[in-house]
Amino acid sequence: MRAVQAVVAALIVLTAVSAGAAQRTFVSVHGNDANTCAVFAPCRSFTAALANTDPNGELIVLDSGAYGRVTVAQPVTIEAPAGVFAGISVFASDNGIDVNAPGATVTLRGLSINGQGGNVGINVAAVAALRIDRCRVSNMGEQAVKIVAGNVVITDSYLSDNGHDGIWAFGVVDVLVERTVSTRNLSGSAFFAGARATLRNVSSTSNQFYGVYVQAGPTATPTYVRAEEVTVAYNQQEGVRVDSLASSFGSVTISRSAILANGANGVNVLGFNGPVYATVSQSTLSNHPTIWPAVASNGAGAKVVVTRSTLVDNGSAGFFQLNSGVFESDGTNTLRNNNGGGVQTLGTIGTFSLL
């Protein structure tokens, strides 16, 4: 009997230590924020559970429901397992999730953020590394995801119907986006002031302005964007737009992608204020409207190189060089039935050979 009592006492001590440590906390629609947030006594809100979670711990959603906005100021994983709906309704003057955790690694997985007059879905103010996985952000008044710090990876997410851009990155940040849809926003994604981004297997469609927007960054920290296997289609203005600034540089590299039926140019590179480059390879550009060439190099700082790509059925020319821009083709591109079957290129198109 004494042995059994000793074992029970030891288990009680270990449970108390575990509960105090709170390496894992839990939320439930049946929870209470006065609880310890343990699995057998879950909290009701993300904010209460996070306050009881150790750094580098995990906050886990037990069942479907809404759990309120939260500010993340520590390394943590907030996760809803597949099949569990973890909602955050965002009301006026609020953001859905504020990440303000200098030096921390944070993971947000399986969350659904819905604007009800709120500002930003996920506001990344300070972090070392952030993973956004299987998240949905919709109906925000501003950006779905706003990034001004850290290394941010967005995977398998859906960003739609937001008043500003689906993804907005400013400054020296690193962004990787994979298997994600950004649709019916102001622009699908936008990168400024030294942001470095890779978009891979991303769909950027039906946005009010651009599918992808790139603005040059300072010469010491240029803006670089690489787009691989992306679909940029049905956006109301350009599919991809690259803008220059004085004393700055920016570039975009597009490969194995489809740029289709946007409201203006498929790719438009504007180099009036400084150098901006675009390279397009192994891609298809088609069905852009009359007067808008599929790819344009415009302004003395603009340089466009197109290789092994197909440009068909565009309302104006496939290639357009103007205002001292540089446009080069290696001769491996297919241009057919652009400009109503008339001239397929406009301006001076340079040639080169791939080694």
C-alpha positions as CSV (number, residue, x, y, z in Angstrom):
1,M,0.0,0.0,0.0
2,R,2.8,2.4,0.9
3,A,4.5,1.6,-2.4
4,V,1.3,2.5,-4.3
5,Q,0.9,5.7,-2.4
6,A,4.5,6.6,-3.2
7,V,4.0,6.1,-6.9
8,V,0.8,8.2,-6.8
9,A,2.6,11.0,-5.0
10,A,5.5,10.9,-7.5
11,L,3.0,11.1,-10.4
12,I,1.3,14.1,-8.7
13,V,4.6,15.9,-8.4
14,L,5.6,15.1,-12.0
15,T,2.2,16.4,-13.2
16,A,2.6,19.6,-11.2
17,V,6.1,20.2,-12.6
18,S,4.8,19.5,-16.1
19,A,1.9,21.8,-15.7
20,G,4.1,24.5,-14.3
21,A,6.6,24.2,-17.1
22,A,3.8,24.4,-19.7
23,Q,5.9,23.2,-22.6
24,R,2.6,22.5,-24.3
25,T,-0.6,24.4,-23.7
26,F,-4.1,23.8,-25.2
27,V,-7.2,25.8,-26.1
28,S,-10.8,24.6,-26.6
29,V,-14.2,26.1,-27.1
30,H,-15.0,24.4,-23.8
31,G,-12.0,26.0,-22.0
32,N,-11.7,28.7,-19.5
33,D,-8.9,31.3,-19.4
34,A,-8.7,30.8,-15.6
35,N,-7.5,27.3,-16.2
36,T,-3.9,26.1,-16.4
37,C,-4.2,25.5,-20.2
38,A,-3.2,21.9,-19.7
39,V,-4.9,19.3,-22.0
40,F,-7.3,18.4,-19.2
41,A,-7.9,22.0,-18.3
42,P,-7.6,24.0,-21.6
43,C,-7.9,27.8,-21.9
44,R,-10.4,29.6,-24.1
45,S,-8.2,32.1,-25.9
46,F,-4.8,32.2,-27.6
47,T,-3.8,35.1,-25.5
48,A,-4.3,33.3,-22.2
49,A,-2.7,30.1,-23.4
50,L,0.3,31.9,-24.8
51,A,0.8,33.5,-21.4
52,N,1.1,30.0,-19.9
53,T,3.4,28.6,-22.6
54,D,7.2,28.4,-22.1
55,P,9.5,29.8,-24.7
56,N,9.9,27.3,-27.6
57,G,6.7,25.6,-26.5
58,E,3.6,24.6,-28.4
59,L,0.1,26.0,-28.2
60,I,-2.3,23.4,-29.6
61,V,-6.0,23.8,-30.7
62,L,-8.1,20.9,-29.5
63,D,-11.4,21.6,-31.3
64,S,-13.0,23.9,-33.8
65,G,-13.8,27.4,-32.8
66,A,-12.7,31.1,-32.6
67,Y,-9.8,31.9,-30.3
68,G,-9.2,35.6,-30.6
69,R,-6.4,37.8,-31.8
70,V,-3.0,37.4,-30.2
71,T,0.4,39.1,-29.9
72,V,3.3,36.7,-30.1
73,A,6.4,37.9,-28.3
74,Q,8.3,34.7,-27.7
75,P,9.5,31.6,-29.7
76,V,6.4,29.3,-30.0
77,T,4.4,27.1,-32.3
78,I,0.6,27.8,-32.5
79,E,-1.0,24.9,-34.3
80,A,-4.4,23.6,-35.3
81,P,-4.2,20.0,-36.5
82,A,-5.7,19.2,-39.9
83,G,-9.5,19.1,-39.7
84,V,-9.7,21.5,-36.8
85,F,-10.9,25.1,-37.6
86,A,-9.0,27.6,-35.5
87,G,-10.5,31.0,-36.3
88,I,-9.5,34.6,-35.4
89,S,-12.0,37.3,-36.1
90,V,-10.3,40.7,-36.5
91,F,-12.3,43.8,-35.6
92,A,-11.7,47.5,-36.2
93,S,-8.2,48.9,-35.3
94,D,-6.8,45.4,-34.6
95,N,-4.4,43.0,-36.4
96,G,-5.1,39.3,-36.4
97,I,-1.7,38.2,-35.2
98,D,1.1,40.6,-34.3
99,V,4.5,38.9,-34.3
100,N,6.9,41.0,-32.2
101,A,9.5,38.5,-31.0
102,P,13.0,39.7,-31.8
103,G,15.4,36.8,-32.3
104,A,12.7,34.2,-32.0
105,T,11.5,31.4,-34.2
106,V,7.7,31.3,-34.5
107,T,5.4,28.9,-36.4
108,L,1.7,29.6,-37.2
109,R,0.0,26.5,-38.6
110,G,-3.6,25.8,-39.6
111,L,-5.1,29.2,-38.6
112,S,-8.0,31.0,-40.3
113,I,-7.9,34.8,-39.9
114,N,-11.0,36.7,-41.1
115,G,-11.3,40.5,-41.1
116,Q,-14.4,42.1,-39.6
117,G,-13.1,45.7,-40.1
118,G,-9.6,44.8,-38.9
119,N,-6.3,46.0,-40.3
120,V,-3.6,43.4,-41.0
121,G,-4.0,39.6,-40.9
122,I,-0.4,38.7,-39.8
123,N,1.8,41.6,-38.9
124,V,5.5,40.6,-38.8
125,A,7.2,43.4,-36.9
126,A,10.2,41.6,-35.3
127,V,11.3,37.9,-35.6
128,A,14.3,35.8,-36.6
129,A,12.3,33.2,-38.5
130,L,8.6,32.8,-39.1
131,R,6.8,29.8,-40.7
132,I,3.2,30.4,-41.9
133,D,1.8,27.1,-42.9
134,R,-1.8,26.1,-44.0
135,C,-3.2,29.5,-43.0
136,R,-6.1,31.4,-44.6
137,V,-6.2,35.2,-44.4
138,S,-9.2,37.0,-45.9
139,N,-11.2,40.2,-45.7
140,M,-8.6,42.4,-44.0
141,G,-8.7,46.1,-44.6
142,E,-4.9,46.2,-45.2
143,Q,-2.4,43.4,-46.0
144,A,-3.0,39.7,-45.4
145,V,0.7,39.3,-44.4
146,K,2.9,42.4,-43.7
147,I,6.6,41.7,-43.3
148,V,9.2,44.2,-42.2
149,A,11.6,41.8,-40.3
150,G,13.1,38.3,-40.4
151,N,13.1,35.2,-42.6
152,V,9.6,34.3,-43.4
153,V,8.4,31.1,-45.1
154,I,4.7,30.9,-46.3
155,T,3.5,27.5,-47.4
156,D,0.2,26.0,-48.5
157,S,-1.8,29.1,-47.6
158,Y,-4.7,31.1,-49.1
159,L,-4.8,34.9,-49.1
160,S,-7.9,36.5,-50.5
161,D,-10.2,39.5,-50.6
162,N,-7.9,41.8,-48.7
163,G,-7.9,45.6,-49.1
164,H,-4.2,45.8,-49.7
165,D,-1.6,43.2,-50.9
166,G,-1.7,39.5,-50.1
167,I,2.0,39.6,-49.2
168,W,3.8,42.9,-48.6
169,A,7.5,42.9,-47.7
170,F,9.6,46.0,-47.0
171,G,13.3,46.2,-46.1
172,V,16.0,43.6,-45.9
173,V,13.9,40.6,-45.3
174,D,14.0,37.1,-46.8
175,V,10.7,35.6,-48.0
176,L,9.9,32.2,-49.4
177,V,6.4,31.5,-50.7
178,E,5.4,28.0,-51.9
179,R,2.1,26.4,-52.9
180,T,0.1,29.4,-52.0
181,V,-2.8,31.3,-53.6
182,S,-3.1,35.1,-53.5
183,T,-6.2,36.3,-55.2
184,R,-8.6,39.2,-55.2
185,N,-6.3,41.5,-53.2
186,L,-4.9,44.9,-54.2
187,S,-1.8,43.0,-55.6
188,G,-0.9,39.4,-55.1
189,S,2.5,40.2,-53.6
190,A,4.7,43.3,-53.4
191,F,8.4,43.7,-52.5
192,F,10.2,46.9,-51.6
193,A,13.4,48.4,-50.3
194,G,15.7,45.4,-50.4
195,A,13.3,42.5,-49.9
196,R,14.6,39.2,-51.2
197,A,11.9,36.8,-52.2
198,T,11.4,33.4,-53.9
199,L,7.9,32.5,-55.2
200,R,7.5,28.8,-56.1
201,N,4.3,27.2,-57.3
202,V,2.3,30.3,-56.4
203,S,-1.0,31.4,-58.0
204,S,-1.4,35.2,-58.1
205,T,-4.7,35.9,-59.9
206,S,-7.6,38.3,-60.2
207,N,-6.0,41.0,-58.1
208,Q,-6.9,44.7,-58.5
209,F,-3.5,45.9,-59.5
210,Y,-0.6,43.5,-60.1
211,G,0.1,39.8,-59.7
212,V,3.7,40.6,-58.5
213,Y,5.1,44.0,-57.9
214,V,8.8,44.7,-57.4
215,Q,10.3,48.1,-56.5
216,A,14.0,48.7,-56.5
217,G,15.9,48.8,-53.3
218,P,19.0,50.8,-52.2
219,T,22.2,49.9,-54.2
220,A,23.7,48.2,-51.1
221,T,20.6,46.1,-50.5
222,P,18.7,45.6,-53.8
223,T,15.3,44.1,-54.2
224,Y,15.5,40.6,-55.7
225,V,12.5,38.4,-56.6
226,R,12.7,34.9,-58.2
227,A,9.4,33.4,-59.5
228,E,9.4,29.7,-60.4
229,E,6.4,27.8,-61.7
230,V,4.0,30.6,-60.9
231,T,0.7,31.4,-62.4
232,V,0.1,35.2,-62.8
233,A,-3.3,35.7,-64.5
234,Y,-6.4,37.8,-64.8
235,N,-5.0,40.7,-62.7
236,Q,-6.6,44.0,-63.6
237,Q,-3.3,45.8,-64.5
238,E,0.2,44.2,-65.2
239,G,1.0,40.7,-64.4
240,V,4.5,41.5,-63.2
241,R,5.6,45.1,-62.7
242,V,9.2,46.2,-61.9
243,D,9.7,49.9,-60.9
244,S,13.0,51.8,-60.5
245,L,14.1,54.4,-57.9
246,A,17.1,56.7,-57.9
247,S,20.3,55.2,-56.5
248,S,18.6,51.8,-56.4
249,F,18.5,48.5,-58.1
250,G,16.0,45.7,-58.5
251,S,15.5,42.6,-60.5
252,V,13.1,39.8,-61.1
253,T,13.8,36.3,-62.6
254,I,10.8,34.4,-63.9
255,S,11.1,30.8,-65.0
256,R,8.7,27.9,-66.0
257,S,5.7,30.2,-65.4
258,A,2.4,31.1,-67.0
259,I,1.5,34.8,-67.3
260,L,-1.9,35.0,-68.9
261,A,-4.7,37.5,-69.7
262,N,-3.8,40.3,-67.4
263,G,-5.4,43.7,-68.0
264,A,-2.2,45.3,-69.3
265,N,1.4,44.0,-70.0
266,G,2.3,40.6,-68.9
267,V,5.7,41.9,-67.7
268,N,6.5,45.6,-67.6
269,V,10.0,46.9,-66.6
270,L,10.2,50.6,-66.0
271,G,13.7,52.0,-65.8
272,F,13.2,55.8,-65.8
273,N,14.9,56.4,-62.4
274,G,17.6,53.7,-62.2
275,P,18.5,50.2,-63.2
276,V,15.9,47.4,-63.0
277,Y,16.3,44.0,-64.8
278,A,14.0,41.2,-65.7
279,T,14.8,37.7,-67.0
280,V,12.1,35.5,-68.4
281,S,12.8,31.9,-69.4
282,Q,10.8,28.8,-70.3
283,S,7.6,30.7,-69.7
284,T,4.3,31.3,-71.6
285,L,2.8,34.8,-72.0
286,S,-0.5,35.0,-73.8
287,N,-3.9,36.7,-74.2
288,H,-3.0,40.2,-73.0
289,P,-5.2,42.9,-74.5
290,T,-4.8,45.3,-77.5
291,I,-2.1,48.1,-77.1
292,W,-0.4,46.2,-74.2
293,P,2.7,44.2,-75.3
294,A,3.4,41.0,-73.5
295,V,6.8,42.1,-72.3
296,A,8.1,45.7,-72.3
297,S,11.5,47.2,-71.5
298,N,10.8,51.0,-71.0
299,G,13.3,53.6,-69.9
300,A,17.1,53.9,-70.0
301,G,17.6,51.8,-66.8
302,A,15.4,48.9,-67.9
303,K,16.9,45.7,-69.2
304,V,14.9,42.6,-70.2
305,V,16.2,39.2,-71.4
306,V,13.8,36.6,-72.7
307,T,14.9,33.0,-73.5
308,R,13.1,29.8,-74.5
309,S,9.6,31.2,-74.0
310,T,6.3,31.2,-75.9
311,L,4.4,34.5,-76.6
312,V,1.2,33.9,-78.4
313,D,-2.2,35.5,-79.0
314,N,-1.4,38.8,-77.3
315,G,-3.3,41.9,-78.5
316,S,-0.1,43.9,-79.2
317,A,3.5,42.9,-79.9
318,G,5.2,40.1,-78.0
319,F,8.3,42.2,-77.3
320,F,8.4,46.0,-76.9
321,Q,11.6,48.1,-76.4
322,L,11.2,51.8,-76.0
323,N,12.7,55.0,-74.4
324,S,16.3,53.6,-74.5
325,G,15.4,50.4,-72.6
326,V,17.4,47.3,-73.4
327,F,15.7,44.2,-74.7
328,E,17.5,41.0,-75.6
329,S,16.4,37.6,-77.0
330,D,18.6,34.5,-77.6
331,G,16.5,33.5,-80.6
332,T,14.9,30.5,-79.0
333,N,11.6,32.1,-78.3
334,T,8.3,31.4,-80.1
335,L,6.3,34.5,-81.1
336,R,3.1,33.8,-83.0
337,N,-0.2,35.5,-83.6
338,N,0.5,38.5,-81.5
339,N,-0.6,42.0,-82.6
340,G,-3.4,40.5,-84.7
341,G,-0.8,38.6,-86.7
342,G,1.1,41.8,-87.6
343,V,4.5,42.8,-86.4
344,Q,5.6,40.6,-83.5
345,T,8.2,42.9,-82.0
346,L,8.5,46.6,-81.6
347,G,11.7,48.7,-81.1
348,T,15.2,47.3,-81.1
349,I,15.5,43.7,-79.9
350,G,19.1,42.6,-79.4
351,T,20.3,39.1,-79.8
352,F,22.8,36.8,-78.1
353,S,23.6,33.2,-77.9
354,L,23.5,31.0,-74.8
355,L,26.8,29.2,-74.2
